Amino acid sequence: MTAPAPQAEAGEALAAFALIRAYAARDMYTARHILARWDTGDRAASFAAVVASSAATLLQRTAGADRDRALALADEALEVYQGLVLRDRQQVA
């Protein structure tokens, strides 16, 4: 397996931050398009890892490098997302 070109890695990182921003803005249209482009079969795990590390970086910077505060922010975000998922499931049912 060969390593991706540096341009691909940079594009993937940019897409990861754009995806995080789209989710923060609750812009599902943009999020779906980003996922359709980058979350493909052969690169899905790689993209997921880039998104996770990008989100962790944002949380650490937002929390001023305070690990406990970063974890609290992540917990809050998870609760919001779980609420959105529940809401969407109730609308479908």
C-alpha positions as CSV (number, residue, x, y, z in Angstrom):
1,M,0.0,0.0,0.0
2,T,1.4,3.4,-1.0
3,A,1.1,6.5,1.1
4,P,-1.2,9.2,-0.2
5,A,0.3,12.2,-2.0
6,P,0.9,15.3,0.2
7,Q,-1.8,17.2,-1.7
8,A,-4.3,14.4,-1.0
9,E,-3.4,14.5,2.7
10,A,-3.8,18.3,2.8
11,G,-7.1,18.1,0.9
12,E,-8.3,15.5,3.4
13,A,-7.4,17.6,6.3
14,L,-9.1,20.6,4.8
15,A,-12.2,18.5,4.2
16,A,-12.1,17.3,7.8
17,F,-12.2,20.9,9.2
18,A,-14.9,21.8,6.7
19,L,-16.9,18.8,7.8
20,I,-16.5,19.8,11.5
21,R,-17.6,23.3,10.6
22,A,-20.6,22.0,8.6
23,Y,-21.7,19.9,11.5
24,A,-21.2,22.8,14.0
25,A,-23.4,24.9,11.7
26,R,-25.9,22.0,11.4
27,D,-25.4,22.4,7.6
28,M,-26.3,18.8,6.7
29,Y,-26.3,19.6,2.9
30,T,-22.7,20.6,3.0
31,A,-21.8,17.7,5.4
32,R,-23.4,15.1,3.1
33,H,-21.4,16.5,0.1
34,I,-18.1,16.4,1.9
35,L,-18.8,12.9,3.1
36,A,-19.8,11.8,-0.4
37,R,-16.4,13.0,-1.7
38,W,-14.1,11.9,1.1
39,D,-15.7,9.1,3.1
40,T,-15.3,6.5,0.3
41,G,-14.6,2.8,0.7
42,D,-10.8,2.8,0.4
43,R,-10.3,6.0,2.4
44,A,-13.1,5.9,5.0
45,A,-11.0,4.8,7.9
46,S,-8.3,7.3,7.0
47,F,-10.8,10.2,6.7
48,A,-12.4,9.2,10.0
49,A,-9.0,9.4,11.7
50,V,-8.3,12.8,10.2
51,V,-11.7,14.1,11.3
52,A,-11.2,12.8,14.8
53,S,-7.7,14.3,15.2
54,S,-8.9,17.6,13.7
55,A,-11.8,17.7,16.1
56,A,-9.5,16.9,19.0
57,T,-7.1,19.7,18.0
58,L,-9.9,22.2,17.9
59,L,-11.2,21.1,21.3
60,Q,-7.7,21.3,22.8
61,R,-7.2,24.8,21.4
62,T,-10.7,25.9,22.5
63,A,-10.0,24.6,26.0
64,G,-6.7,26.4,26.2
65,A,-4.8,23.0,26.4
66,D,-6.9,22.1,29.5
67,R,-7.5,18.4,28.9
68,D,-10.4,18.1,31.4
69,R,-12.1,21.1,29.7
70,A,-11.5,19.6,26.3
71,L,-13.1,16.3,27.5
72,A,-16.1,18.3,28.9
73,L,-16.6,20.1,25.6
74,A,-16.4,16.7,23.7
75,D,-19.0,15.3,26.1
76,E,-21.3,18.3,25.5
77,A,-20.9,17.9,21.7
78,L,-21.7,14.3,22.0
79,E,-24.9,15.0,24.0
80,V,-26.0,17.6,21.3
81,Y,-25.3,15.1,18.5
82,Q,-27.2,12.3,20.3
83,G,-30.1,14.6,20.7
84,L,-30.1,15.4,17.0
85,V,-30.0,11.7,16.1
86,L,-32.9,11.0,18.4
87,R,-34.9,13.9,17.0
88,D,-34.2,12.7,13.4
89,R,-35.3,9.2,14.3
90,Q,-38.5,10.5,15.9
91,Q,-39.3,12.6,12.8
92,V,-38.8,9.5,10.6
93,A,-41.0,7.3,12.7
